[in-house]
């Protein structure tokens, strides 16, 4: 959905990375972020390291990075929903049968296919994305903390098929790039073909309860 700014992955481990991971993993209870990660891993077992990071990014940073330009928000959404409406009937049997998928921290993913099948309109959804972006304060500190917690959990045992080395090789790239927004992995795209928008739970519930009609032109 969004362009990754990460360079090719390099495995570079350091004491500065190892120490907080080892300390964070000493008998700490399961956090909400880890619970959400495990739920998503159970639903999407082919998740890769960058998909886990994207999940944490979305729940801590919200949709602001995707909503800087209101005209672009509407344009991207109209283009994406037009392609989904043009799909053959058989292609509707996709993994994204959920309408709303919780991310925690008052945020959800709203999946476009079920939203469109329920009669949802793009204008109302675009407005909800923009309102959500205004309401959510991106929290880089929380993202950094949750990522460190994830590394600690992977040090104790793999997260699905994702090992600590997978996450640790991504870590210096994320830090040097300033904790950027990234794409889903190619493996995730091929397996799950995700089409969604990140919203506040309140905005999503409003849309789910009564799909909005397009405003008069």
VENBEL-V636656 format. One record per residue. N is the residue number from 0. RES is the residue in one letter. BURIAL is 1 if it has 9 or more other C-alpha atoms within 8 Angstrom, else 0. D_FIRST is the distance of its C-alpha to the first C-alpha in whole Angstrom. Layout:
{{N RES BURIAL D_FIRST} {N RES BURIAL D_FIRST}}
This chain:
{{0 X 0 0} {1 X 0 4} {2 X 0 7} {3 X 0 9} {4 X 0 13} {5 X 1 15} {6 X 0 18} {7 X 0 19} {8 X 0 20} {9 X 0 24} {10 X 0 26} {11 X 0 28} {12 X 0 30} {13 X 0 32} {14 X 0 34} {15 X 0 32} {16 X 1 29} {17 X 1 32} {18 X 0 34} {19 X 1 32} {20 X 1 30} {21 X 1 34} {22 X 0 35} {23 X 1 32} {24 X 1 33} {25 X 0 36} {26 X 0 37} {27 X 0 34} {28 X 0 33} {29 X 0 30} {30 X 0 28} {31 X 0 26} {32 X 1 22} {33 X 1 24} {34 X 1 25} {35 X 1 21} {36 X 1 20} {37 X 1 23} {38 X 0 22} {39 X 1 18} {40 X 1 20} {41 X 0 22} {42 X 0 20} {43 X 0 18} {44 X 1 20} {45 X 1 18} {46 X 1 16} {47 X 1 16} {48 X 1 17} {49 X 1 13} {50 X 1 12} {51 X 1 15} {52 X 1 15} {53 X 1 11} {54 X 1 13} {55 X 1 16} {56 X 1 14} {57 X 1 13} {58 X 1 16} {59 X 1 18} {60 X 1 16} {61 X 1 14} {62 X 1 12} {63 X 1 14} {64 X 0 12} {65 X 0 9} {66 X 1 12} {67 X 0 15} {68 X 0 15} {69 X 0 16} {70 X 0 16} {71 X 0 13} {72 X 1 12} {73 X 1 14} {74 X 0 13} {75 X 0 9} {76 X 1 11} {77 X 1 13} {78 X 0 12} {79 X 0 10} {80 X 1 13} {81 X 0 15} {82 X 0 14} {83 X 0 14} {84 X 0 18} {85 X 0 19} {86 X 0 18} {87 X 0 22} {88 X 0 23} {89 X 0 23} {90 X 0 19} {91 X 0 19} {92 X 0 21} {93 X 0 17} {94 X 0 17} {95 X 1 15} {96 X 0 19} {97 X 0 19} {98 X 1 18} {99 X 1 18} {100 X 1 17} {101 X 1 19} {102 X 1 17} {103 X 1 21} {104 X 0 22} {105 X 0 22} {106 X 1 18} {107 X 1 16} {108 X 1 13} {109 X 1 14} {110 X 1 13} {111 X 1 13} {112 X 1 15} {113 X 1 18} {114 X 1 18} {115 X 1 18} {116 X 0 21} {117 X 0 23} {118 X 0 23} {119 X 1 20} {120 X 1 19} {121 X 1 16} {122 X 1 19} {123 X 1 20} {124 X 1 16} {125 X 1 15} {126 X 0 18} {127 X 1 18} {128 X 1 14} {129 X 1 16} {130 X 0 19} {131 X 1 18} {132 X 1 16} {133 X 0 20} {134 X 0 21} {135 X 1 20} {136 X 0 21} {137 X 0 19} {138 X 0 21} {139 X 1 21} {140 X 0 24} {141 X 0 23} {142 X 1 20} {143 X 1 22} {144 X 0 25} {145 X 1 23} {146 X 1 21} {147 X 1 25} {148 X 1 26} {149 X 1 24} {150 X 1 25} {151 X 1 29} {152 X 1 28} {153 X 1 27} {154 X 1 30} {155 X 0 32} {156 X 0 30} {157 X 1 27} {158 X 1 24} {159 X 0 24} {160 X 0 24} {161 X 1 22} {162 X 1 25} {163 X 1 26} {164 X 0 26} {165 X 1 22} {166 X 1 22} {167 X 1 24} {168 X 1 23} {169 X 1 20} {170 X 0 22} {171 X 1 23} {172 X 1 20} {173 X 1 18} {174 X 0 21} {175 X 0 22} {176 X 1 19} {177 X 0 19} {178 X 1 17} {179 X 1 14} {180 X 1 10} {181 X 1 9} {182 X 1 6} {183 X 1 8} {184 X 1 11} {185 X 0 12} {186 X 1 14} {187 X 1 12} {188 X 1 10} {189 X 0 13} {190 X 0 15} {191 X 1 13} {192 X 1 11} {193 X 0 9} {194 X 0 8} {195 X 0 9} {196 X 1 10} {197 X 1 12} {198 X 1 15} {199 X 1 19} {200 X 1 21} {201 X 0 23} {202 X 1 21} {203 X 1 19} {204 X 0 23} {205 X 1 24} {206 X 1 21} {207 X 1 22} {208 X 0 26} {209 X 0 26} {210 X 1 23} {211 X 1 24} {212 X 0 25} {213 X 0 24} {214 X 0 26} {215 X 0 29} {216 X 0 28}}
